[in-house]
Amino acid sequence: MSLPPEKASELKQIIHQQLLKMDVHGRIREVLAETIREELAPEHQQLSTEDLIKALRQRGIVDDVMKELKFVADVNEMERTSAPKPSTHFVDREPPVLKKTNIDPTRRYLYLQVLGGKAFLEHLQEPEPLPGQICSTFTLCLHFRNQRFRSKPVPCACEPDFQDGFLLEIHKDSLGDGSKMVDATTMLSICDPVHMVLIKTDTFGETTLVASYFLEWRSVLAAENGITNVAVELLGVGTESKVSVGVLNIRLEMYPQLNKTLSSEITSTQFTLERQKTAEKERLFLVYAKQWWREYLQIRPTHNARLVKIFAQDENGVNRPVCSYVRPLRAGRLLDTPRQAARFVSVLGHERAPVIGGGGGKQEQWCTLLAFLCRNKGDCEDHANLLCSLLLGFGLEAFVCVGTKAKGVPHTWVMTCGSDETITFWESLTGHRYLHRPINPDDPPLAEQPKPLYPYRTIGCIFNHHKFFGNCQPSDAVEVCVFDLHDESKWKPMSGEAIKSVCPPGATSAVPPFPPLCASTIDAAVTSNEIEVQLRILVSEHRKDLGLSTVWDDQLSYLLSPALAAYELERTTGVSAGNEEFQDAVRRAVPDGHTFKGFPIHFVHRNARRAFATCLRSPFCEEIICCRGDQVRLAVRVRVFTYPESACAVWIMFACKYRSVL
């Protein structure tokens, strides 16, 4: 097999570095000296190359070299693994697939190994899972300089058995870095941390955010041999952000090894300078924000009651300016239109931040984007921040709106301003869009006013990545709001320079960079089929308990597909299509004198049992599933529509046809 010259030189360099690392030359010298002493002393004969190779083989040195020269990595380390299945088995039935990693010898890499965890005391009493038993698992997600990684799931335990390695490229062409080999001094100026998010998946497939940690990796630049071991203490999230949840043992190693390491004084001085610079920027912004707020309150005393949110706490309990939670995000080829982006955000699960104890108060927690995506669910603020970022990426002028909906419940949603001054509201939890036409309170009583269709009641402020406006109109009711953002008598702006100082690209390490979106790893056809088979079993068992037999009509089931496709198309684009063909096909499939009933329902999870329990709570669906009559034929069709981040929209339609007997 012949190699191109550049590949051959690359291979030679990799082998050379590996031989240096193993100190093979020193070991060969030892064997050579030993062989000469043993074999040449008696007769003073010539020692050939074959004799030396034979001696090296006998002592196992050749085998050691060949073992070390396997540059392979688990597929799961370099790519996102498949999404957590409803039931996670921790015993792999199939051998791991090994995939060669392309290592460019002219680039610098950081090899991050997770070598187990300890002191996860919440799982102290957890019994050892039996082989094949379903158990809760931990998964570690990483993001570094536009690269994302996901560990293999490991069973939850007091000392979880993490044994994973991730090869992080430090210098990336895609980030505008040059192609030359980067040295230690240049790497010291790269202040992007490694963001680590620990997710727990329970036996039902429900995910929980356990910890979110920013790892300072540059300590390895001052380590001897370019290798350092660190014990990372993970703290909880939200109300538990000061409580330790466990410790991860991490080993950091530079590839290729640095010719010259930095002194620990240089690295610690750099870290101190960065912290001081960030703290000073944050202090100045806080002084400015206080002054802005005082001026805002002097306009009207009632402004004190408006929802004007300048800072928000992230999952680690750190107060950050709200503008830092939004920035233009391009989805590459994963999403094609702004409306498709809205649909994607709406199928990510909605869950409020957990609160310990009662009282009905809402726990505030605006998650960083990586924590939101890895968990696959979050509160309305997380959805609105992501949707606004995606719409900005599509070139729209988008803002996150902070206000209330019915009964004064705090809420956030997204607004876009068209070039023709059209104002559109986007509900990030549903994907619905609403045109805003303000009511003029000075119009005569009999003048016809537009009736608002949106659920929003009041609005306190709007913001994006470089603008912030406080609503200073006489009323904060959305229906009478005029969104003329250039009129400072209606919207009080914040200084763009002040916002830029604490938000990217002006800010440095204080604000975590946004991760790229990952393509779905779900096979839509296979998953649709699996859920459908499970639902058929559940329906048959349910009818058997009622003393009813079950006969499935496969052709009728197939005919339901166009309807499900049309429902998803309508949710994404707002356009309904194909209904006439579906109705015509059903009329042909249902004989004269027979009745047809159908019930579509939509879910954002893939748990068949949960979906079936929900369906039975609907009287319409229960009527179909428990249908009695003459010549009853049942049908069920499942269609899974996949989106980035392994999010999915699951449409299920139950139907039956039977002879009407009066």
N, C-alpha and C positions, 0 to 999 in steps of 0.2 A: 504494500500500500504506500503510495507516494504522497507526501504532504507539500502544500505550497510553502515557499521559503519563509513567509512571515509566520505561518503556523509552526514550522519546524523550529524557528528561533524562539518562539513563545514557549514551546514545549521544552526546549533545552534550558531556558531560563528557569522554568518552574522546577525541573529536575535538579538544576544546580542549587537553587535555594533550599530545596528539600534536603539535599545531601549535606549542605552546610549546617542546616538546622539539626540534623541527626549526628553531626560530627563524624561522617563516614570516613573522611580522609584520615583522621586520628586513629580510628579503629583499624583501617587497612594497614597503617604504619605499624601498629602493635602486632597484627597478624604476620606481617612481613618479617618483622624482627624475630618473632617466635619461630616462624617456619625456617628462617635462615639458621637459627640456633639448633633446631631439631634435626634438619635434613642436610645441611651443608657441612656441618662440623666433621663427620667421618671421612667423606671422600672428596670434598671440595668440588662437587660437580656443579654444572650450570643449573640455575633455577628458572624454569620456563614460565610464561604467562599462564599456561594451563594449570601448572602446579599451584600457582597463587590463587587462581579462580577456584580450584578444588578446595584449597584451604579455607577460602572465604565461605564457600558453600557449607563445608563441614561445621563451621562455627555459626551458621545461621544468619550471617550478615546480609547475604544476597536476598534471602527471604524477607528480612526486616525491611530492606529498602523497597522491595516490590510492594509490600503491604502498605507502607507509608505513602507510596506514590499514587494512591487511588483518590483522585479528586472527585468525590461524589457527594451528593447531598440528598436528603430525603425530599421528595417532591413537596411534602407538606411544609417544609421549612422555607422553600423559595416561593411558594404560591399560597393563595388562600386555600384552606382545606374546604371540603364540602360543608355546607351549613349544618348546624347541629340537627340531627334527626330527632323526631319526637322521643324516641327511646335510644339513648346512647349506650352502646356496648363498649366497654373499655378493652375487651380482648379483640385484637385484630384477627379477623377470619382469614384475610388475605395477606400474603407477605408484602412488606412495604416495597413500593416501586421506587427504584433508584434512578436518579436522573443526573447526568453530568452537568456541572455548573461551568459556565464560560468565565474563566478567570483571565482578565486582561493583565499581563505582567507589568504594563506601564501605568497601572492605576493603583491607588491605595485602597485597601479594604480594612474594615474593622470586623473581626470575627468575635461575635458575642455569643457566649455559651451560657445557658441556664443550667446549673448543676444542682438541681433539687431545691426544695423549700423546707422551712422549718418554722415552728412556733405558730402555726395556723390553729390557735387554741379553740376556735369555734368548732373545729372538727375533731377535738380530742377524744370524744366518746364514740366517734364513728367506727363501726366494725369494719374489718377487712372485707371488701367485696369478694364474693365467690366468682370463679371463672365464668364468664358469660352473663353474670348478673347485671341488671340495669342499675346504674348508680349515678349520683351527681358528679359532674366533672368541672375541672378548672381549665380554662384556655387563656393563653397569654397572647395578646396582640401588640405588635410593635409598629411604630412609624418613625422613619428617619430620612430626611431629605428626599421626599417624594417616593420612598420605597416602603411597601407594607409587607409584613410577615405575620404568620399565625402559627402558634405551636400546635402540636398534637394534643388532643384533650387527655388529661390525666385524672384519675379518680380523686375526689376531694378527700383529704386526709390531713392529720396534724403535720405530717411531713410529706407533702405531695412530691411525687417522683418525676419532676420536670427534668428531662434530659434532652435538650434541644440546642441546636446551634444555628445562628443566622449570620450570613455574610453580608455586611452592609457596605455599600460603595460610598466612600467619603467624598470623592471628587467626581462630579457628574457633568457630562457635556450638556445634558438637558437643562441644567441649572446655570448655564453660561460659564462653567469652569473651563479652564484651558485643558489641553490634552497632555501637558507635561506631567511628569511624576511630581506629586505635591510633597513638600518637605514639612518638617514638624512645625516650623514657625508659621507657615501658611495655615496648617490645620488648627493651630491654636486660635486663629481668628475666626474659624467656623464655629459659631456659637449655637448651632442647632442642637437641641438635646435629643436623646432617644426617648420618645414617648412610649411608655409601657402601660397597657390597660389589661387588668385581670378580670375575666368574666367567669361567672359560675353558671352552669347550665344544669337545671334540676332534671329529675327523671321524666318530667312531662315536656321537656324542651323549652321551659321558661328560662329566660336569661336575667341575671342580676349583675350589676356593676359592683365589683368588690373593691377595686383600688385603681388609682390612676397616678402614675409616677413619671417624673421627668429625670432621666438618668444623665448625669454629667460624665460623658465618656472621655473627656480630654485628659483625665488623670493618667491615662495609659501612655501619654506622650512623654511623661517623666519617669515611667517605670523601667526598671532594668530588664533587658531582653525584650522590651515592648510587650510585656505580659503583666497584667495586674488582676487580682481577685478582690471583689467587693461584695460585702453583705448589704443588700438593699432592704431597708425596713419599709414595708408598705403600710400606709395609713388608710383608714376607711374613707368613705365618701359621705357628703352631706352632713348630717348631725353627728356622724362618727368620724369626722375628718381629723380629730386629734387622737384617735384610738388606733393602736397598732393591730393590724390583721394578720401579719406574718412577715417572714424574712425570706428573700430569695438570694441564693448564692450565685454570683455572676462572675464569669471570667472574661476579660477583654484582652484581645491580642491583635497586634497590627500585622497586616500582610501587604507587601513584603516588610521585613523588619527594617526599622529606622537605622540609617547609618549613624545618626547622631541624635541622642535623646536630649530633651530639655531638662533643666534642673527644676526641682519641685518648687523652688522660690519663684521662678519665672511663671509657672502655671498658676500658683496661688495668687501672685500679684495680678495676673490677667483676670482671674475670676473676681478678685476684690474690686478691680477697676470697673468691670462690667456691672457688678452689683451696685456700686456707687452711682454709676451713670444712669442705670435704670431707676434706682430709688430717687435720684434727683429729678428725673423726668416725671415720675409719678407724683412726687411732692408738688412740683410746679403745676401739674395738671389739676391736682386736688385743690390747690389755692385758687386756680382759675375757676374751677367748677363751683366752689363755694361763692365766689364773687358773682358768677353768672346766676346762681340760684337766688342770691339776695336781690339782684336786679329784677329777676322774674317775679319774686313775691311782691316787690314794690309796685308792679303794674296793677295788681288786683289782689286783695287779701285772700279771696276765694281760691287762688291758684295753689294754695297750700294743700287743698284736697284733691288736686288733679294728679293723675298717674304719670308723673314725669320721672323717668328712670334713667339716671346717668351712670350708675354702677350696678353690677349684678354679681352674685357669688357663683363661682364655678363649682364643680363636684368636690374640689379640695377645700372649699370654704374660703377661697381667695377672691377678694373684691377686684373686679376688672371693669374698665369702661365698656359700656354695652356695644360701642362701635367696634371693639376688638373681636366680637363674636361673629362678625359678618365680613366677608371679602369676596371679590369675584371668584367664582369656582367654575372651571370648565370641565365638562363631563366627558371630553374626548368624543368617542363614537358610541358611548353607552346610552346617551339620550339625544334625541334629534330636535325636539321642539320645547319651548317653554311650558306648553300644556302637558307634554309628556313628563317634564321635570316635576310639575305640580302633582301629577298622578303618582309618580315614584315616591315623593315625600309623603303623600297621603296614605300609602300602603305600609309605611313604617309604623310600628305599633305606637299607640298613645298610652302613656302611663305617667301618673303624677309621681313626683319624688316621694319616697316613703317617709312617713312621720311616725315616731315612736310616741304612743299616748294619744289621747283624744283631744277634744277642743275644737275640731273642725278647721283649724288654721292651716293654710297652705304652706308647705315647706318649699322655700325658693331654692332652685338649683338649675342653673343654666349650664348644660354640659359642654365640654369641648367637643369638637366635631368627631374626633376619633372615638371617644367614649360613647357618643350617641350612635355612630354607625356600627361599632362592634357589638353593642347591646341590641341593636336593631329596634329600639323603642326609646321614647323620651316624652317630655312634656310639650305643651303647645309652643313654648319659647324655642325649644330645640328645633321643632319642625319649621317654625317661621324663619329662624336664622338660616337654616339650610336652604329653604326655598328662595329666600331673598338672595343668598349667595349665588345660587344657580341662575336666577333670573338676571342678576348683574353680569354673570358669565355669558349669558345670551345677548348682552348688549342693551338690556332694558334699564330704565331709571327706576330702580326698585328701592323700597324702604320697608323696614319693619315698623308696624304701628303698635303702640302700647296703649291699652284702654280697657274698657269693660264690655261685656255683653249683658244679656238679660239678668235681672236681679243683682246687678252690680258685681258680677263675678269677674275678676281680672282676667284679661285675655290678650294674646298677641296675634296679629295676622300680618299679611303683606299687602303693600299697595304699589302699583306701578303708575307712573305719570307718562302719558303718551305725548308725542311731539305736537299733537293737536290739542293738548291740555285735557285729554280724556283721562279720568281717574278710574282705575279698576282695582277692586279689592280681591285678593286671593285668599281663600281659607285653606291654610296649610294642612289641616287635619282631614279635610274632605276632598280637596282639589277643586271646589266650586269657585266660580268667578262671579263677581257682581259689579255692575256699572254704578258709579256714584253720581247722582244728580242732586245737588244741594237744594234744600227748601229755603226759599227766601221768606224770613219771618215778617218782612215789611210789606209783603203782597197783601192785597185786599182779601177779606175772609172767603169770598166766593171764588177766588182764582184757583184753578185746578193745580194741585201740587203733585209732584212725583211721589209714588208710594215706595219707600225703601224695602228691598227684599232681603237685605243682609241682616245678620243677627246682632250687629254691633250697636252699642248705645253711646258710649263716650270715648273720646280719644285725647290722651294727655301729651304724647310726644311721638315723633317719628325719627328714625335714624337709619343710616347705612354705614359703610366702611369709612367715609370721610365727611359725612354731614350729620348734624343733629339739630332738630328743631323742637322747641317747646310751644305748645298750642296756647296762644294768648288772645284768642277770640272771646267775645263776651260769654258765649256758651260753649261748653266742650262736647255737646251732643253731636254725634257724627252726622246726623241728617241735615244739620244747618251749617256744617263746616265747609269753608271754602279753602281749597288746597292751592292757593296762590303762594308758593313758597318764597317768592321774591319780595312779598309784602311783609316787612318786618313788624307792622302793626297787627298782623294776624299770626305770624310764626316767628318766634324769637330764635335766631340761629346761634350756634356756638362757633367759635373761631376754628376755621379749617386747619390752621397751623397748630393749634393746641391739640386737636384730635390726631393730627398726623404724628405728633411727637410721641404718643403712647400707643398708636396702632400701626401695623405694617403699612408701607415698608420702612417708616421712620423708626419704629420700635425695634429692639433687638431681642434678647432672650426672654423677656417677660411674657411675650405672647406666643403660644404654640403655633407653629405653621400648620396650614390645612393639609390633611392627607388627600391623595387622589382617590376617586371612587374606584371600586373593584367590580369587575364583571360578575354576573351571577354564576354560581357553580351548580345551580339546580337544573336538572333535565326536566323540562316542562312536561313532555309526553309521558315519561316514566312516572313522575310524581302524580300526574293526573290519573294515570291508570291505577297506581297503588291506592290512592284515596278512594277511587270509585269501587274497587274490589272490596275495600274495608267497609264502605257504606252499604254495599249489597249484603254483606254478611250481617251487619247491624240491623238492617231493615228486616231481613229474613228472620233473625232471632226475635226481634220485637213482635213481628206478626205471629210467629210461632207461639209466643207467650199469650197472645190473644186468641189462639185457636184458629188462626187463618193461614192458608197456604199462600205461597208466593211464586208467581210465574213472571219471569222477566222477559221483556220485549226488546231484543238488542237493536232492531231496526228503529224503533221509536226512540230509544236512547240516543242513537247516532243522529237522528233528526233534530235533537235539541242543541247540537253543537253551534249552528249558525246563530241561535238566539244568544248564547253565552258570549260568542265573539262580538255580537252587536252591542251587548250591554257594556263590555269593556271598552269598545271603541267610543261609545257615547260618553263614558266616564272620562276618557282621555281627551277627546276632541270636542265634545258637546254636540256632535252630529250623530243622528240616528240613521242607520242604513240597514237594508236587508230584511226588514220586518215582513214585507209582502211575500217574499219567497218562503220564509219560515211558516207563515200562516197557511200558504198554499200547500206546502208539504205535509203539514199536520192534518189538514182537511182530507187529503188523499189517503193518509195513513189510518184515519179513524172512520170505520164503516158507518153507514146510515143507522140511526137508532142507538149509536154509542155516544158516550160523553167523554170529553177530554178535559183534564185538569192539570195545570202546571204551576210550579212554585219555584222561582229563582231566588237565591240568597247568596250573599257575598261575604267572604272572610279574608283576613290578612294573615292567618296562620294555617298550618298544614296538618292539624290534629283532627283526624276523622271522627273520633269519639266525641270530642268537644263540640265539633260542628253538628253532629247528629243530635246531641242533647239540646243545643240551641234551636235546631229546626223543630224539634218536638214541642218546644214551648210556643210555637206559632200555631194557632188553631187551623189555619189554611193548610199548612204543611202536614200537620197531624192527620187532617182529613184525608190527604192523599196517601200517606204511609199506612194508615189504618183502614183504607178503603174496603168496603164490603159491597158485593153485588154479583152480577152474572158476568162471566167471562172477563174477570179483572186481570188486566195486564199492567205491570209496573215498569217504570223506566227511571234511570238516574244517569245524569251526565256530569262529569267534573272537568273543568278546564282551568289549568294553572297558567297564569301569565307572569313571566319572570321579569324582574327589574334589577338594576345594579344592587350590590351589597346583599345578594340573596334574599331581597325582599320579594314578595309575590302577592298577586291578587288571585284569590281562589273563588271561582264561581261554581256553584252547585245548583242543579235544577232537578227536582223530583217531579215526576209526572205519572199519571195513570189514565187508562181508558177502560170503560166498562159499559155493558149494555144497560140502558136506562129501563128500569122496571117500575111502572107506576101502579 
